[in-house]
Amino acid sequence: MAGLEEVEQLHRDQAAHPAAVVRRSRRPLPRPLPSPAYRRFPTTAPGGGPAGAAVAGPIELWGNPAVDEVRLPSRPESAAVARRLAEAVVVGHWGMSPRFAELAVLLVSELVGNAVRHTGARTFALRMSRRRRGIRIEVRDPSRALPCLMPVRDMDTSGRGLFLIDQVADRWGVDLLPRGKCTWVELRLPDPA
């Protein structure tokens, strides 16, 4: 993992090379989460731009999954994009707490990971909706293979995704579609203190 010194050196090296593209966000999200691992590395956005140009946030680049479904390529890197989109929607668009956003990001990461790893599809779609007492996150893919909740042992190194979803989400399920399926989770807002 890159430390702060390595990141600063990377930025100094990029400034020395005129062809390097330095990406900066136009505006930070309010009260960012305390640097979890998924925020340490930038996500490559589609297209490019001139060196030093400001880059739009994830919603401007990829779309807003709270407004319409966002289609992403079925590659491991898309999980980082989906996490950034989820955080931007939950904190920036809906104004919910960063702690709640962490749970939503975790669920998105697991849903997307399962879609990328197990479906063999070229793309998947992410959609988020606000409910009266919480949120719903949906990942749609063209596979009709149903996920299966397996028992998890302490030494297992894989197969924990659906178990984690089952532990964190208030409700989850799978809806079969004419072409594929929609795996969804619902997360209830915490009661006010």
Rosetta constraint file for C-alpha pairs under 8 A:
AtomPair CA 2 CA 6 HARMONIC 5.72 0.50
AtomPair CA 2 CA 7 HARMONIC 6.47 0.50
AtomPair CA 2 CA 40 HARMONIC 7.94 0.50
AtomPair CA 3 CA 7 HARMONIC 6.40 0.50
AtomPair CA 4 CA 8 HARMONIC 6.16 0.50
AtomPair CA 5 CA 9 HARMONIC 6.13 0.50
AtomPair CA 6 CA 10 HARMONIC 6.09 0.50
AtomPair CA 7 CA 11 HARMONIC 6.33 0.50
AtomPair CA 8 CA 12 HARMONIC 6.28 0.50
AtomPair CA 9 CA 13 HARMONIC 6.08 0.50
AtomPair CA 10 CA 14 HARMONIC 6.14 0.50
AtomPair CA 11 CA 15 HARMONIC 6.28 0.50
AtomPair CA 11 CA 22 HARMONIC 7.62 0.50
AtomPair CA 12 CA 16 HARMONIC 6.52 0.50
AtomPair CA 13 CA 17 HARMONIC 6.69 0.50
AtomPair CA 14 CA 18 HARMONIC 7.43 0.50
AtomPair CA 14 CA 20 HARMONIC 5.30 0.50
AtomPair CA 14 CA 21 HARMONIC 7.31 0.50
AtomPair CA 14 CA 22 HARMONIC 7.10 0.50
AtomPair CA 15 CA 20 HARMONIC 7.13 0.50
AtomPair CA 18 CA 51 HARMONIC 7.16 0.50
AtomPair CA 19 CA 51 HARMONIC 6.82 0.50
AtomPair CA 20 CA 51 HARMONIC 6.27 0.50
AtomPair CA 21 CA 49 HARMONIC 7.39 0.50
AtomPair CA 21 CA 50 HARMONIC 6.85 0.50
AtomPair CA 21 CA 51 HARMONIC 4.48 0.50
AtomPair CA 21 CA 52 HARMONIC 6.30 0.50
AtomPair CA 22 CA 51 HARMONIC 5.99 0.50
AtomPair CA 22 CA 52 HARMONIC 5.24 0.50
AtomPair CA 22 CA 53 HARMONIC 7.34 0.50
AtomPair CA 23 CA 52 HARMONIC 6.80 0.50
AtomPair CA 23 CA 53 HARMONIC 6.96 0.50
AtomPair CA 23 CA 54 HARMONIC 6.29 0.50
AtomPair CA 23 CA 55 HARMONIC 5.75 0.50
AtomPair CA 24 CA 52 HARMONIC 7.85 0.50
AtomPair CA 24 CA 53 HARMONIC 7.50 0.50
AtomPair CA 24 CA 54 HARMONIC 5.22 0.50
AtomPair CA 24 CA 55 HARMONIC 5.56 0.50
AtomPair CA 25 CA 54 HARMONIC 6.19 0.50
AtomPair CA 25 CA 55 HARMONIC 5.39 0.50
AtomPair CA 25 CA 56 HARMONIC 5.92 0.50
AtomPair CA 25 CA 57 HARMONIC 5.97 0.50
AtomPair CA 26 CA 54 HARMONIC 6.02 0.50
AtomPair CA 26 CA 55 HARMONIC 6.36 0.50
AtomPair CA 26 CA 56 HARMONIC 5.92 0.50
AtomPair CA 26 CA 57 HARMONIC 6.92 0.50
AtomPair CA 27 CA 57 HARMONIC 7.71 0.50
AtomPair CA 28 CA 32 HARMONIC 7.68 0.50
AtomPair CA 29 CA 88 HARMONIC 7.05 0.50
AtomPair CA 29 CA 91 HARMONIC 7.23 0.50
AtomPair CA 29 CA 92 HARMONIC 5.97 0.50
AtomPair CA 30 CA 91 HARMONIC 7.19 0.50
AtomPair CA 30 CA 92 HARMONIC 6.73 0.50
AtomPair CA 31 CA 98 HARMONIC 7.17 0.50
AtomPair CA 32 CA 98 HARMONIC 6.90 0.50
AtomPair CA 33 CA 98 HARMONIC 5.76 0.50
AtomPair CA 33 CA 99 HARMONIC 7.63 0.50
AtomPair CA 33 CA 102 HARMONIC 7.74 0.50
AtomPair CA 35 CA 39 HARMONIC 5.97 0.50
AtomPair CA 35 CA 40 HARMONIC 6.90 0.50
AtomPair CA 36 CA 40 HARMONIC 7.19 0.50
AtomPair CA 38 CA 80 HARMONIC 6.88 0.50
AtomPair CA 38 CA 83 HARMONIC 7.91 0.50
AtomPair CA 43 CA 77 HARMONIC 7.80 0.50
AtomPair CA 43 CA 80 HARMONIC 6.47 0.50
AtomPair CA 43 CA 81 HARMONIC 6.37 0.50
AtomPair CA 45 CA 61 HARMONIC 6.79 0.50
AtomPair CA 46 CA 61 HARMONIC 7.29 0.50
AtomPair CA 49 CA 53 HARMONIC 6.56 0.50
AtomPair CA 56 CA 60 HARMONIC 5.65 0.50
AtomPair CA 56 CA 61 HARMONIC 6.24 0.50
AtomPair CA 57 CA 61 HARMONIC 6.32 0.50
AtomPair CA 58 CA 62 HARMONIC 5.84 0.50
AtomPair CA 58 CA 63 HARMONIC 7.37 0.50
AtomPair CA 58 CA 81 HARMONIC 7.27 0.50
AtomPair CA 58 CA 84 HARMONIC 6.38 0.50
AtomPair CA 58 CA 85 HARMONIC 5.69 0.50
AtomPair CA 58 CA 88 HARMONIC 7.24 0.50
AtomPair CA 59 CA 63 HARMONIC 4.71 0.50
AtomPair CA 59 CA 64 HARMONIC 5.09 0.50
AtomPair CA 59 CA 85 HARMONIC 6.16 0.50
AtomPair CA 59 CA 88 HARMONIC 7.11 0.50
AtomPair CA 59 CA 89 HARMONIC 7.95 0.50
AtomPair CA 60 CA 64 HARMONIC 7.61 0.50
AtomPair CA 62 CA 70 HARMONIC 6.88 0.50
AtomPair CA 63 CA 68 HARMONIC 7.65 0.50
AtomPair CA 63 CA 70 HARMONIC 5.98 0.50
AtomPair CA 64 CA 68 HARMONIC 6.28 0.50
AtomPair CA 64 CA 69 HARMONIC 7.38 0.50
AtomPair CA 64 CA 70 HARMONIC 6.79 0.50
AtomPair CA 64 CA 85 HARMONIC 7.37 0.50
AtomPair CA 64 CA 89 HARMONIC 7.40 0.50
AtomPair CA 65 CA 69 HARMONIC 4.96 0.50
AtomPair CA 65 CA 70 HARMONIC 5.41 0.50
AtomPair CA 65 CA 85 HARMONIC 7.43 0.50
AtomPair CA 65 CA 86 HARMONIC 7.96 0.50
AtomPair CA 65 CA 89 HARMONIC 7.69 0.50
AtomPair CA 65 CA 126 HARMONIC 6.08 0.50
AtomPair CA 65 CA 127 HARMONIC 4.49 0.50
AtomPair CA 65 CA 128 HARMONIC 5.34 0.50
AtomPair CA 65 CA 129 HARMONIC 7.95 0.50
AtomPair CA 66 CA 89 HARMONIC 6.94 0.50
AtomPair CA 66 CA 127 HARMONIC 6.09 0.50
AtomPair CA 66 CA 128 HARMONIC 4.71 0.50
AtomPair CA 66 CA 129 HARMONIC 5.38 0.50
AtomPair CA 66 CA 130 HARMONIC 7.67 0.50
AtomPair CA 67 CA 127 HARMONIC 7.96 0.50
AtomPair CA 67 CA 128 HARMONIC 7.94 0.50
AtomPair CA 68 CA 127 HARMONIC 6.62 0.50
AtomPair CA 69 CA 125 HARMONIC 5.88 0.50
AtomPair CA 69 CA 126 HARMONIC 5.40 0.50
AtomPair CA 69 CA 127 HARMONIC 4.60 0.50
AtomPair CA 69 CA 128 HARMONIC 7.82 0.50
AtomPair CA 70 CA 125 HARMONIC 5.31 0.50
AtomPair CA 70 CA 126 HARMONIC 5.16 0.50
AtomPair CA 70 CA 127 HARMONIC 6.48 0.50
AtomPair CA 71 CA 123 HARMONIC 6.52 0.50
AtomPair CA 71 CA 124 HARMONIC 5.67 0.50
AtomPair CA 71 CA 125 HARMONIC 4.29 0.50
AtomPair CA 71 CA 126 HARMONIC 6.47 0.50
AtomPair CA 72 CA 78 HARMONIC 6.42 0.50
AtomPair CA 72 CA 123 HARMONIC 5.53 0.50
AtomPair CA 72 CA 124 HARMONIC 5.65 0.50
AtomPair CA 72 CA 125 HARMONIC 6.18 0.50
AtomPair CA 72 CA 126 HARMONIC 7.79 0.50
AtomPair CA 73 CA 78 HARMONIC 6.48 0.50
AtomPair CA 73 CA 122 HARMONIC 5.96 0.50
AtomPair CA 73 CA 123 HARMONIC 4.34 0.50
AtomPair CA 73 CA 124 HARMONIC 6.52 0.50
AtomPair CA 74 CA 78 HARMONIC 6.73 0.50
AtomPair CA 74 CA 115 HARMONIC 7.43 0.50
AtomPair CA 74 CA 116 HARMONIC 5.04 0.50
AtomPair CA 74 CA 120 HARMONIC 7.97 0.50
AtomPair CA 74 CA 121 HARMONIC 6.34 0.50
AtomPair CA 74 CA 122 HARMONIC 5.16 0.50
AtomPair CA 74 CA 123 HARMONIC 4.56 0.50
AtomPair CA 74 CA 124 HARMONIC 6.09 0.50
AtomPair CA 75 CA 79 HARMONIC 7.72 0.50
AtomPair CA 75 CA 116 HARMONIC 5.99 0.50
AtomPair CA 76 CA 80 HARMONIC 7.96 0.50
AtomPair CA 76 CA 113 HARMONIC 7.24 0.50
AtomPair CA 76 CA 116 HARMONIC 6.57 0.50
AtomPair CA 77 CA 81 HARMONIC 7.07 0.50
AtomPair CA 78 CA 82 HARMONIC 6.14 0.50
AtomPair CA 78 CA 112 HARMONIC 7.93 0.50
AtomPair CA 79 CA 83 HARMONIC 6.15 0.50
AtomPair CA 79 CA 108 HARMONIC 7.97 0.50
AtomPair CA 79 CA 109 HARMONIC 5.87 0.50
AtomPair CA 79 CA 112 HARMONIC 5.88 0.50
AtomPair CA 79 CA 113 HARMONIC 6.56 0.50
AtomPair CA 80 CA 84 HARMONIC 6.26 0.50
AtomPair CA 80 CA 109 HARMONIC 7.78 0.50
AtomPair CA 81 CA 85 HARMONIC 6.16 0.50
AtomPair CA 82 CA 86 HARMONIC 6.11 0.50
AtomPair CA 82 CA 108 HARMONIC 6.80 0.50
AtomPair CA 82 CA 109 HARMONIC 7.18 0.50
AtomPair CA 82 CA 112 HARMONIC 7.51 0.50
AtomPair CA 82 CA 126 HARMONIC 7.46 0.50
AtomPair CA 83 CA 87 HARMONIC 6.20 0.50
AtomPair CA 83 CA 105 HARMONIC 5.24 0.50
AtomPair CA 83 CA 106 HARMONIC 7.81 0.50
AtomPair CA 83 CA 108 HARMONIC 6.31 0.50
AtomPair CA 83 CA 109 HARMONIC 6.18 0.50
AtomPair CA 84 CA 88 HARMONIC 6.05 0.50
AtomPair CA 84 CA 105 HARMONIC 7.88 0.50
AtomPair CA 85 CA 89 HARMONIC 6.13 0.50
AtomPair CA 86 CA 90 HARMONIC 6.05 0.50
AtomPair CA 86 CA 101 HARMONIC 7.53 0.50
AtomPair CA 86 CA 104 HARMONIC 6.81 0.50
AtomPair CA 86 CA 105 HARMONIC 5.83 0.50
AtomPair CA 86 CA 108 HARMONIC 7.11 0.50
AtomPair CA 86 CA 128 HARMONIC 7.92 0.50
AtomPair CA 87 CA 91 HARMONIC 5.81 0.50
AtomPair CA 87 CA 92 HARMONIC 7.43 0.50
AtomPair CA 87 CA 101 HARMONIC 5.70 0.50
AtomPair CA 87 CA 102 HARMONIC 7.59 0.50
AtomPair CA 87 CA 104 HARMONIC 7.54 0.50
AtomPair CA 87 CA 105 HARMONIC 6.26 0.50
AtomPair CA 88 CA 92 HARMONIC 4.94 0.50
AtomPair CA 88 CA 93 HARMONIC 6.44 0.50
AtomPair CA 89 CA 93 HARMONIC 4.57 0.50
AtomPair CA 89 CA 94 HARMONIC 6.06 0.50
AtomPair CA 90 CA 94 HARMONIC 5.14 0.50
AtomPair CA 90 CA 95 HARMONIC 6.34 0.50
AtomPair CA 90 CA 96 HARMONIC 5.66 0.50
AtomPair CA 90 CA 97 HARMONIC 7.81 0.50
AtomPair CA 90 CA 100 HARMONIC 7.96 0.50
AtomPair CA 90 CA 101 HARMONIC 5.72 0.50
AtomPair CA 90 CA 104 HARMONIC 7.75 0.50
AtomPair CA 91 CA 95 HARMONIC 4.69 0.50
AtomPair CA 91 CA 96 HARMONIC 4.93 0.50
AtomPair CA 91 CA 97 HARMONIC 6.19 0.50
AtomPair CA 91 CA 98 HARMONIC 6.26 0.50
AtomPair CA 91 CA 101 HARMONIC 6.43 0.50
AtomPair CA 92 CA 96 HARMONIC 7.78 0.50
AtomPair CA 96 CA 100 HARMONIC 6.76 0.50
AtomPair CA 96 CA 101 HARMONIC 7.10 0.50
AtomPair CA 97 CA 101 HARMONIC 6.30 0.50
AtomPair CA 98 CA 102 HARMONIC 6.24 0.50
AtomPair CA 99 CA 103 HARMONIC 6.97 0.50
AtomPair CA 100 CA 104 HARMONIC 6.50 0.50
AtomPair CA 100 CA 189 HARMONIC 7.51 0.50
AtomPair CA 101 CA 105 HARMONIC 5.97 0.50
AtomPair CA 102 CA 106 HARMONIC 6.14 0.50
AtomPair CA 103 CA 107 HARMONIC 6.29 0.50
AtomPair CA 103 CA 168 HARMONIC 7.39 0.50
AtomPair CA 104 CA 108 HARMONIC 6.16 0.50
AtomPair CA 104 CA 187 HARMONIC 7.46 0.50
AtomPair CA 105 CA 109 HARMONIC 6.03 0.50
AtomPair CA 106 CA 110 HARMONIC 6.36 0.50
AtomPair CA 107 CA 111 HARMONIC 6.17 0.50
AtomPair CA 107 CA 165 HARMONIC 6.15 0.50
AtomPair CA 107 CA 168 HARMONIC 7.70 0.50
AtomPair CA 107 CA 169 HARMONIC 7.54 0.50
AtomPair CA 107 CA 185 HARMONIC 7.60 0.50
AtomPair CA 108 CA 112 HARMONIC 5.96 0.50
AtomPair CA 108 CA 137 HARMONIC 7.17 0.50
AtomPair CA 109 CA 113 HARMONIC 5.89 0.50
AtomPair CA 110 CA 114 HARMONIC 6.17 0.50
AtomPair CA 110 CA 161 HARMONIC 5.41 0.50
AtomPair CA 110 CA 162 HARMONIC 7.34 0.50
AtomPair CA 110 CA 164 HARMONIC 7.94 0.50
AtomPair CA 110 CA 165 HARMONIC 7.13 0.50
AtomPair CA 111 CA 115 HARMONIC 6.30 0.50
AtomPair CA 111 CA 139 HARMONIC 6.52 0.50
AtomPair CA 111 CA 161 HARMONIC 7.73 0.50
AtomPair CA 111 CA 183 HARMONIC 7.37 0.50
AtomPair CA 112 CA 116 HARMONIC 6.07 0.50
AtomPair CA 112 CA 139 HARMONIC 6.84 0.50
AtomPair CA 113 CA 117 HARMONIC 5.89 0.50
AtomPair CA 113 CA 161 HARMONIC 7.98 0.50
AtomPair CA 114 CA 118 HARMONIC 5.64 0.50
AtomPair CA 114 CA 119 HARMONIC 7.63 0.50
AtomPair CA 114 CA 161 HARMONIC 7.29 0.50
AtomPair CA 115 CA 119 HARMONIC 5.55 0.50
AtomPair CA 115 CA 121 HARMONIC 7.95 0.50
AtomPair CA 115 CA 124 HARMONIC 7.04 0.50
AtomPair CA 115 CA 139 HARMONIC 7.60 0.50
AtomPair CA 115 CA 141 HARMONIC 6.71 0.50
AtomPair CA 116 CA 120 HARMONIC 6.98 0.50
AtomPair CA 116 CA 121 HARMONIC 7.35 0.50
AtomPair CA 116 CA 124 HARMONIC 7.90 0.50
AtomPair CA 119 CA 141 HARMONIC 7.38 0.50
AtomPair CA 119 CA 142 HARMONIC 7.62 0.50
AtomPair CA 119 CA 143 HARMONIC 5.53 0.50
AtomPair CA 119 CA 145 HARMONIC 7.45 0.50
AtomPair CA 120 CA 143 HARMONIC 7.70 0.50
AtomPair CA 121 CA 141 HARMONIC 6.93 0.50
AtomPair CA 121 CA 142 HARMONIC 6.45 0.50
AtomPair CA 121 CA 143 HARMONIC 7.05 0.50
AtomPair CA 123 CA 141 HARMONIC 7.02 0.50
AtomPair CA 124 CA 139 HARMONIC 6.80 0.50
AtomPair CA 124 CA 140 HARMONIC 5.66 0.50
AtomPair CA 124 CA 141 HARMONIC 4.75 0.50
AtomPair CA 124 CA 142 HARMONIC 7.54 0.50
AtomPair CA 125 CA 138 HARMONIC 7.95 0.50
AtomPair CA 125 CA 139 HARMONIC 5.50 0.50
AtomPair CA 125 CA 140 HARMONIC 5.01 0.50
AtomPair CA 125 CA 141 HARMONIC 6.56 0.50
AtomPair CA 126 CA 137 HARMONIC 7.48 0.50
AtomPair CA 126 CA 138 HARMONIC 5.82 0.50
AtomPair CA 126 CA 139 HARMONIC 4.74 0.50
AtomPair CA 126 CA 140 HARMONIC 6.62 0.50
AtomPair CA 127 CA 137 HARMONIC 5.96 0.50
AtomPair CA 127 CA 138 HARMONIC 5.13 0.50
AtomPair CA 127 CA 139 HARMONIC 6.50 0.50
AtomPair CA 128 CA 135 HARMONIC 7.14 0.50
AtomPair CA 128 CA 136 HARMONIC 5.66 0.50
AtomPair CA 128 CA 137 HARMONIC 4.52 0.50
AtomPair CA 128 CA 138 HARMONIC 6.20 0.50
AtomPair CA 129 CA 135 HARMONIC 5.70 0.50
AtomPair CA 129 CA 136 HARMONIC 5.20 0.50
AtomPair CA 129 CA 137 HARMONIC 6.60 0.50
AtomPair CA 130 CA 134 HARMONIC 6.23 0.50
AtomPair CA 130 CA 135 HARMONIC 4.51 0.50
AtomPair CA 130 CA 136 HARMONIC 6.41 0.50
AtomPair CA 131 CA 135 HARMONIC 5.15 0.50
AtomPair CA 131 CA 136 HARMONIC 7.03 0.50
AtomPair CA 133 CA 188 HARMONIC 5.67 0.50
AtomPair CA 133 CA 189 HARMONIC 5.65 0.50
AtomPair CA 134 CA 186 HARMONIC 7.12 0.50
AtomPair CA 134 CA 187 HARMONIC 5.53 0.50
AtomPair CA 134 CA 188 HARMONIC 4.07 0.50
AtomPair CA 134 CA 189 HARMONIC 4.68 0.50
AtomPair CA 135 CA 186 HARMONIC 5.73 0.50
AtomPair CA 135 CA 187 HARMONIC 5.43 0.50
AtomPair CA 135 CA 188 HARMONIC 6.49 0.50
AtomPair CA 135 CA 189 HARMONIC 7.66 0.50
AtomPair CA 136 CA 184 HARMONIC 6.89 0.50
AtomPair CA 136 CA 185 HARMONIC 5.69 0.50
AtomPair CA 136 CA 186 HARMONIC 4.43 0.50
AtomPair CA 136 CA 187 HARMONIC 6.46 0.50
AtomPair CA 137 CA 184 HARMONIC 5.52 0.50
AtomPair CA 137 CA 185 HARMONIC 5.38 0.50
AtomPair CA 137 CA 186 HARMONIC 6.46 0.50
AtomPair CA 138 CA 182 HARMONIC 6.28 0.50
AtomPair CA 138 CA 183 HARMONIC 5.71 0.50
AtomPair CA 138 CA 184 HARMONIC 4.29 0.50
AtomPair CA 138 CA 185 HARMONIC 6.65 0.50
AtomPair CA 139 CA 182 HARMONIC 5.64 0.50
AtomPair CA 139 CA 183 HARMONIC 5.39 0.50
AtomPair CA 139 CA 184 HARMONIC 6.37 0.50
AtomPair CA 140 CA 180 HARMONIC 7.32 0.50
AtomPair CA 140 CA 181 HARMONIC 5.73 0.50
AtomPair CA 140 CA 182 HARMONIC 4.25 0.50
AtomPair CA 140 CA 183 HARMONIC 6.33 0.50
AtomPair CA 141 CA 180 HARMONIC 5.63 0.50
AtomPair CA 141 CA 181 HARMONIC 5.80 0.50
AtomPair CA 141 CA 182 HARMONIC 6.63 0.50
AtomPair CA 142 CA 179 HARMONIC 5.67 0.50
AtomPair CA 142 CA 180 HARMONIC 3.75 0.50
AtomPair CA 142 CA 181 HARMONIC 6.34 0.50
AtomPair CA 143 CA 179 HARMONIC 7.50 0.50
AtomPair CA 143 CA 180 HARMONIC 4.53 0.50
AtomPair CA 143 CA 181 HARMONIC 6.34 0.50
AtomPair CA 144 CA 176 HARMONIC 6.77 0.50
AtomPair CA 144 CA 177 HARMONIC 7.95 0.50
AtomPair CA 144 CA 179 HARMONIC 7.45 0.50
AtomPair CA 144 CA 180 HARMONIC 4.64 0.50
AtomPair CA 144 CA 181 HARMONIC 5.59 0.50
AtomPair CA 146 CA 174 HARMONIC 7.39 0.50
AtomPair CA 147 CA 162 HARMONIC 7.75 0.50
AtomPair CA 148 CA 162 HARMONIC 7.51 0.50
AtomPair CA 149 CA 162 HARMONIC 5.77 0.50
AtomPair CA 149 CA 163 HARMONIC 6.21 0.50
AtomPair CA 150 CA 159 HARMONIC 7.41 0.50
AtomPair CA 150 CA 162 HARMONIC 7.88 0.50
AtomPair CA 150 CA 163 HARMONIC 7.19 0.50
AtomPair CA 151 CA 163 HARMONIC 7.71 0.50
AtomPair CA 152 CA 156 HARMONIC 6.62 0.50
AtomPair CA 152 CA 159 HARMONIC 7.31 0.50
AtomPair CA 152 CA 160 HARMONIC 6.55 0.50
AtomPair CA 152 CA 163 HARMONIC 7.28 0.50
AtomPair CA 156 CA 160 HARMONIC 7.85 0.50
AtomPair CA 159 CA 163 HARMONIC 7.74 0.50
AtomPair CA 160 CA 164 HARMONIC 5.96 0.50
AtomPair CA 161 CA 165 HARMONIC 6.26 0.50
AtomPair CA 162 CA 166 HARMONIC 6.04 0.50
AtomPair CA 163 CA 167 HARMONIC 6.30 0.50
AtomPair CA 164 CA 168 HARMONIC 6.14 0.50
AtomPair CA 165 CA 169 HARMONIC 5.60 0.50
AtomPair CA 165 CA 172 HARMONIC 7.61 0.50
AtomPair CA 165 CA 185 HARMONIC 7.79 0.50
AtomPair CA 166 CA 170 HARMONIC 7.79 0.50
AtomPair CA 166 CA 171 HARMONIC 7.56 0.50
AtomPair CA 166 CA 172 HARMONIC 7.08 0.50
AtomPair CA 169 CA 185 HARMONIC 6.14 0.50
AtomPair CA 169 CA 186 HARMONIC 5.94 0.50
AtomPair CA 169 CA 187 HARMONIC 5.28 0.50
AtomPair CA 170 CA 185 HARMONIC 7.52 0.50
AtomPair CA 170 CA 186 HARMONIC 5.77 0.50
AtomPair CA 170 CA 187 HARMONIC 5.30 0.50
AtomPair CA 170 CA 188 HARMONIC 6.42 0.50
AtomPair CA 171 CA 185 HARMONIC 5.72 0.50
AtomPair CA 171 CA 186 HARMONIC 5.13 0.50
AtomPair CA 171 CA 187 HARMONIC 7.05 0.50
AtomPair CA 172 CA 183 HARMONIC 7.59 0.50
AtomPair CA 172 CA 184 HARMONIC 5.52 0.50
AtomPair CA 172 CA 185 HARMONIC 4.13 0.50
AtomPair CA 172 CA 186 HARMONIC 6.10 0.50
AtomPair CA 173 CA 183 HARMONIC 5.89 0.50
AtomPair CA 173 CA 184 HARMONIC 5.51 0.50
AtomPair CA 173 CA 185 HARMONIC 6.59 0.50
AtomPair CA 174 CA 181 HARMONIC 6.72 0.50
AtomPair CA 174 CA 182 HARMONIC 5.60 0.50
AtomPair CA 174 CA 183 HARMONIC 4.37 0.50
AtomPair CA 174 CA 184 HARMONIC 6.18 0.50
AtomPair CA 175 CA 181 HARMONIC 5.62 0.50
AtomPair CA 175 CA 182 HARMONIC 5.12 0.50
AtomPair CA 175 CA 183 HARMONIC 6.44 0.50
AtomPair CA 176 CA 180 HARMONIC 6.30 0.50
AtomPair CA 176 CA 181 HARMONIC 4.40 0.50
AtomPair CA 176 CA 182 HARMONIC 6.44 0.50
AtomPair CA 177 CA 181 HARMONIC 4.98 0.50
AtomPair CA 177 CA 182 HARMONIC 7.05 0.50
